[in-house]
Amino acid sequence: MAYDPDFGEWVREHFGALGPLEIKRMFGGAGVYSGGVIFALLDDGGVWLKGDDANVPDMEAAGSRQFTYPGKDGVEMGLGYWSLPEGAMDDADEAVVWARRAIDVALRKAAAKPKRKKKP
């Protein structure tokens, strides 16, 4: 993964209708957060949105592809992130629609996680 801070600023502007976003570097790329949940990855000039059974079929139909990386022994490993459809790279309104759906996925996944007990 590779992250370009200028691309991060472009993403902030492109997804401006979402409100404040936090971009944190991770594994050479970056994670994009809204409301404290990660909903996208940035890597080599690409935007990868969190997906699940609710939005992946639509993303695939729009031409999205799954984020993959080479794992051990050369086996391709997939993450639950899908490329922002190509048309949305040029259309901020369309990009925001896809991003909101990815945020919904992130919120559902966060709500499903068991709560940690705080140590006294």
C-alpha positions in Angstrom: 0.0 0.0 0.0 1.1 3.5 -0.7 -0.4 6.8 0.6 0.0 10.2 -1.0 -1.1 13.1 1.3 -2.2 15.2 -1.7 -4.5 12.4 -2.7 -5.8 12.4 0.9 -6.7 16.0 0.6 -8.5 15.3 -2.7 -10.5 12.6 -0.9 -11.5 15.1 1.8 -12.7 17.5 -0.8 -14.4 14.8 -3.0 -16.3 13.5 0.1 -16.8 17.0 1.5 -20.6 16.5 1.9 -19.9 13.8 4.5 -18.5 16.3 7.0 -15.2 16.1 8.8 -13.1 13.0 7.9 -10.0 11.7 9.7 -7.3 10.1 7.6 -4.8 8.0 9.4 -1.7 6.3 7.9 -1.6 2.5 8.2 0.5 -0.2 6.6 1.9 2.3 4.0 -1.7 3.4 3.0 -4.3 5.2 5.0 -7.7 4.6 6.6 -10.5 7.1 6.2 -12.8 7.6 9.3 -16.1 9.2 9.8 -17.6 9.4 13.2 -14.9 7.2 14.6 -15.4 4.3 12.3 -13.2 3.3 9.3 -15.1 3.1 6.1 -12.4 3.4 3.4 -8.8 2.7 2.6 -6.6 4.8 0.4 -3.8 3.0 -1.6 -1.9 4.0 -4.7 -4.4 6.6 -5.8 -7.4 4.3 -5.2 -10.3 4.6 -2.8 -11.5 1.3 -1.3 -14.9 1.2 0.5 -16.0 -1.1 3.2 -18.4 -3.7 1.9 -20.8 -6.4 3.1 -23.8 -8.4 1.8 -25.9 -5.2 1.7 -23.7 -3.2 -0.7 -21.2 -5.5 -2.4 -23.7 -6.8 -5.1 -24.4 -3.2 -6.1 -20.7 -2.4 -6.1 -19.8 -5.4 -8.2 -22.6 -4.4 -10.7 -21.0 -0.9 -10.9 -17.7 -2.4 -11.8 -16.0 -2.4 -8.4 -13.3 -5.0 -7.6 -12.3 -6.4 -4.2 -9.1 -5.2 -2.5 -6.6 -8.0 -2.6 -3.0 -8.4 -1.6 -0.4 -11.2 -1.9 -0.4 -13.3 1.2 2.0 -16.0 2.4 3.0 -18.5 -0.3 1.8 -16.1 -3.0 -1.9 -16.8 -2.3 -4.1 -13.7 -3.0 -5.9 -12.6 0.1 -9.0 -10.4 0.0 -10.2 -7.7 2.4 -13.8 -6.5 2.8 -13.1 -3.4 0.8 -14.1 -2.7 -2.8 -13.0 0.0 -5.2 -15.0 3.1 -5.5 -16.8 2.7 -8.9 -15.0 4.5 -11.6 -17.8 7.0 -12.4 -17.8 8.1 -8.8 -14.1 9.1 -9.0 -15.3 12.0 -11.3 -18.6 12.7 -9.6 -18.5 13.8 -6.0 -22.3 13.4 -5.5 -22.1 9.8 -6.6 -19.0 9.2 -4.5 -20.8 10.4 -1.4 -23.7 8.0 -2.0 -21.3 5.1 -2.1 -19.3 6.4 0.9 -22.5 6.7 3.0 -23.3 3.1 2.2 -19.8 2.1 3.3 -20.2 4.1 6.5 -23.4 2.2 7.2 -21.5 -1.0 6.8 -18.8 0.2 9.2 -21.5 1.3 11.8 -23.2 -2.1 11.6 -20.0 -3.9 12.1 -19.0 -1.7 15.0 -22.4 -2.2 16.6 -22.1 -6.0 16.3 -18.7 -6.2 18.1 -18.9 -7.2 21.7 -18.2 -4.3 24.1 -14.9 -4.5 26.0 -15.1 -4.3 29.8 -13.0 -1.6 31.3 -10.4 -2.6 33.8 -10.8 -1.1 37.2 
